[in-house]
């Protein structure tokens, strides 16, 4: 930490004053408000992090009137964020830029109130279903594409109720599965209890209480909105599935049973743990399923998976565990040379879950255990270089394998920077999109934006005013924007080519 | 290899048949019919499952059930339904029974809200219901149920059996409402006590819901960081933080299974014992370190020490005379002195023909010893400097061979024939002899059916008690409980080789 930064710890002067002169440094000040009511929020924790000097971070508690101020700041770009118990964290779009002529005195730091989804799950006679599995999936833009992400799951309580809170505003899907309680008589009275007890199950239900995944609808929640979604589980004929897993019998194995559900995404039908070689699944409806098993003993991990069909009869299924795959690899820079510090290899699986692998100074990265599956690979912190072997962006990790991933980076790459304006005024918080690089940034408080580490080529550049929902990596989605886009060329073999002052045209889609 | 489901079912059927075959065989032309009722309201329970051996049925809307074509005999009819404690009754048929009434007690619920000093709701607070029992005359507790508060600060502990519980807001459940705030709260019992010893239990009656709100004070919390010395990578290990009264803290502990490096977060200032345990059974190793937390604690080194062998010998008293039975025949029990019941199991050994015994794998800590000898009473017992007769707790120091435990067995004890009755009716009861000397090794407790004979009773004065109900109803090692029961005692003096009779009145096994 520099001496200058130490001096900043004298923060929290709450009076809004005149613009500081350059000799005293700059100020970032404003007021924390509830994003819905607009009312000031007292006692929020406000943090300020320098973008250029990573790891340098200041923190202050806002006043009772919601006001905060950071003083004596060097010229630069900053990330501002606020949080307060009872509200969701908030941050302005883009960075706050200090410097001559920049007004950073009256920032509104908006903290959204949480959204809530709650409801009740009952059976055909209106009685509560306890221990039903309620899965919450969020539909959101990840790396420029809309994806369905498993956010969370809950089990209903003794009166069939569940509650997801706090949630950010967004589009959510709910998937509910359960097991009639009386199917437990399979364990003691399999032969003599009526089939209505032993051979019953509940079909999967989706919001808004429908059984057909094609009829599922998203719950669209605004900040602070409270939604209710109730479900009725109807018993239908179903059968036991006996899962045999004869390895690692002393360990507790975690099982997840999924079936194809929402828009091609797998949804969970059952989750549970069992020690020994037999796992009984009661009440499974006819259909096609995938069963995953996982076991770990502290130092080793095993995975197994099997696909099977259930007809109207009892089914036996074998699942074989294999030692977890490992992943190791290396990032090399074309023509040798040193790597940028703090590179992270990010792997994202098909459910949207991410794995971050820190890279050593020699470019190596590894993890002894990774779940089998297909991953999308990106590199974070690579401002000054770009991935050359694009085919490495999709990584298949088979069960039981030791996978190697070699990433070839080209040093340098192009930089494109400029500003976004609307009617002659610089615009903060616009989404600036670069295609076909599938990259996007938000414009800063001074309207500026910048892309770095761009492979040579021709790009289309444009900005949209509210792009938080834009699937900017989907060619079909951005096609209507392209007629208004600006063509930008990053020439080959130009290290750090900076195309300065490229105004990003603010466009609206041209719909035919 | 698959075992066909049919084979498994045969196993179930055989087990059911053995357990529950009708006691008399006959022509199968009788019925068992009746009703299932909510014991708290008297209302009929629909869709309850009623089982008799080899059969099961649901109740109808009027709570009625019926089984027919049964051979004459005695059956056990059991009813269950979610939200109710399962219950059953013995039913003899031949003739048919049409009037069986099965009453189910509803489970109880304790619900409430947790807020901070400013009255704001606290999410992620862990609420525990501790059920108390008595073992060896001492109160012990275990966590019967635990839940977290939601975003409204609301919790709901359902499925509780009627009884007495201590309610404890233990700390965060692993998540915190404001991760950057470094705030936590010290454990607090419902009613405001900070330790179990001064807490007041709540009594939960069948089907009666109880409300219990908590107000907690958030304080700055700190972290404890360090490493376990002597750690075996990859083996299961736990880190626990014990607070006042050796009560487990809810502070989340993270342990790197490869290195033994650990961190305990959300620790409020106070006195603690940090404990690490690795391995199972006699292979267990443990380290304990007292810590005073007033700020972040770094660089803690917690060495693991293996269990030691406790060796000892029981000798016959010198004046036992030629008629003395020999050799000593004693069962030795070593139980950890802990109010909270964890996974710890009692260590036990029996004397060898030469009177020696040894107990392997004794971890450091406080213990209590029990010695039951078939042929006499313990007239002297020492562990190093500790007189085990005067006070039966002792400490096993870490990592050093403990001194031998030496005891003397005297065979000049007296005998006592006990009868006990309620209103002139002899009945089963628990009987205890509490020595006036206070020597717990001379305490005798046994089950009386028709009559009971104690032999080898150490000469001296005793208070004798008899009660119905569970053996743990009398917390006899607690002076307050003894005071409360004093009116029920019969005083006896037993001399050497004396034989006495005593008639006891049986008290109900609850607080007088």
Interface residues (C-beta under 8 A of the other chain):
Chain A: X45 X47 X59 X83 X84 X85 X86 X114 X116 X125 X127 X128 X130 X157 X158 X159 X163 X165 X166 X181 X182 X185 X187 X188 X189 X190 X191 X192 X193 X194 X196 X197 X240 X242 X244 X246 X297 X298 X299 X300 X314 X316 X318
Chain B: X1 X2 X3 X4 X5 X8 X9 X12 X13 X16 X46 X47 X49 X51 X54 X55 X56 X57 X58 X82 X83 X107 X109 X120 X121 X123 X150 X151 X156 X158 X159 X177 X178 X180 X181 X233 X234 X235 X236 X237 X257 X258
